[in-house]
Amino acid sequence: MKIGINGQRLLIEDPAGPERYTYNLINALARLDRDNEYKIYFSGEPGKDYFSKLTYSNNSFKPIIIKSKVSWTQSGLAKELKRNPVDVFFTPVHTMPICRNRKLMVVGMIHGLEYKFVKASLNPIKRILLGRPEEYLAKKSHALIVPTIATKNEIIKRGWVKKDDSKISIVSEGVGDNFYKRDPEEINAVRKKYDLGDNKYLLFVSTIQPRKNIPLMVRGYSEALKKNPDLSDTKLLIVGKTGWSSEESYGAPKKFGVEKNVLFPGFLPDEDLAALFSGAEAFISISLEEGFGLPLLEAMACETPALVSDIPAFKEVGGEFPLYVNPQDYEEIGNSIALIFHGGYKRERIYGAKLRSQEFTWDRTAKKTLEIIQKVAENI
């Protein structure tokens, strides 16, 4: 079987959730499958070392470089799929060619439907088109993969897929083998690297954008410091690349009087993140909506306590182990932050969260995804 995978965004700098998902999925497929042929469609030339690492030196995987002056998906990719057809095309980035061979079988992945949070930052034309690619993919793909029940329910609520339609499957994401509790030497090294000294700190990891609810998180942290003078030397480390409409997030520390306590180091590599997770008092995310929650899973794997919003996706990933708060209540957030700094997060929860994280592997994700692709190819 010939399988094509949309790798358009693999080479972007500072990869976010969908790009990390695509990389880890391909990497796991390359470890597991040497029977099928794969074509990975890139928008630029991948380096030899990069591609070898991505595909685990599996010769069944071939890079296809597509150049397009207009729409990469609707022009360049569409033409390539017509000229050199595959049996199944898998797209993990919410989009697929409209003009395509009728025989082409398509499996789509929708990570989440958080696009509604970007409306305010778009021009009127883009605002009208917002969500249309996801809707088209959901309706026209032969099989649809989502990472959580929460995302499935959102798609059904919009009427894109019927409630009893077997085309939609839940396949959770995984946590990389490099996320585990690091030793004191590594933790101390990363503390020194980011000027944390001996200060206790909370760690947030994600793109800086409105739906992450960073201003209210900072306000909650400020409340904790006001009510608990002993926490005045703690830090809040907000890690991630700059997203859209991020001005309010960057201005929040000054607004709430904690600019000396809040650090924005930008996007950081995974090797540093694992050590930062390991040294943190807790991972914190008061996000308003998520499709999955990969940083939460990574924190659990690193034996890091978690303080997160009580949204459906986080509850699916974390189960009973994180400390959940109302993402609209800064006082509850502040009280929970103080509780964690004062040792109120029990060791049993940390151990339980670690065991739970071990249920989420990229090999499992790849196996389930390949099963769905095979069923589509066989027209089951």
Buried (B, 14 or more C-beta within 10 A) or exposed (E): BBBBBBBBBBBEEEBBBBBBBBBBBBBBBBBBBEEBBBBBBBBEEBEEEBBBBBBBEBEBBEBBEBEBEEEBBBBBBBBBBEEEBBBBBBBBBBBBBEEBBEEBBBBBBBBBBBBEBBEEBBEEEEEEEBBEBBBBBBBEBBBBBBBBEBBBEBBBEEEBBEEEEEBBBBBBBBBBEEBBBBEEEBBBEBBEEBEBEEEBBBBBBBBBBBBBBBBBBBBBBBBBBBEBEEBEEBBBBBBBBBBBBBEEBBEBBEEBEBEEBBBBBEBBEEEBBBBBBBBBBBBBBBBBBBBBBBBBBBBBBBBBBBBBBBBBBBBBBBEEBBBBBEBEBBBBBBBBBBBBBEEEBEEEBBEBBBEBBEEBBBBBBBBBBBEBBBBBBEEE
